[in-house]
Amino acid sequence: MGLLCLAPVLAAWLAYWLLPPKGGRSYGQLLPTRPFTAAVQPGWPRGKWVLTAVLGAECHGRCQQRWHAMRQIERAQGEATARMTRVALQVADPSAPLEVPHSLPHEAETELPAGNQGFYLIDPLGNQVMFYRDGADPRQVIDEVAKVLKVNNGLG
């Protein structure tokens, strides 16, 4: 009788050590918690989660795809869509500016923590949270952003 009661505990212990859990991994790049450089600009949306990326004339096609992916990620959040917005950091280049709403000027020499080849998720306090590279699987990004918003329901 004692062996019958001990069997599930032993099986769980063996499964934990022989098949360790693979939790705790993020799809995007988790950034150190510090203020995002562009979040101090006037016009930055306070109190909302922000998807932001650098958009400029030198990456016209790629930047349009990035902006479209950000829009799809924002709209796929369902009820939490009202808690999010998108912001384009426009490089001051008069040759061919992209026409996007919610844009802020961005100095080309200002270095972003993970580079310009993707987009960032910024929390309502202006801190950088995640970075997603161009070409990231939108379904996985949507799921991860949804989890972040759900876990931080009282924030933003």
Summary of the structure (lengths in Angstrom):
residues: 156
radius of gyration: 20.2
end to end distance: 53.7
largest distance: 80.9
contacts: 405
relative contact order: 0.22
helix: 38%
strand: 22%
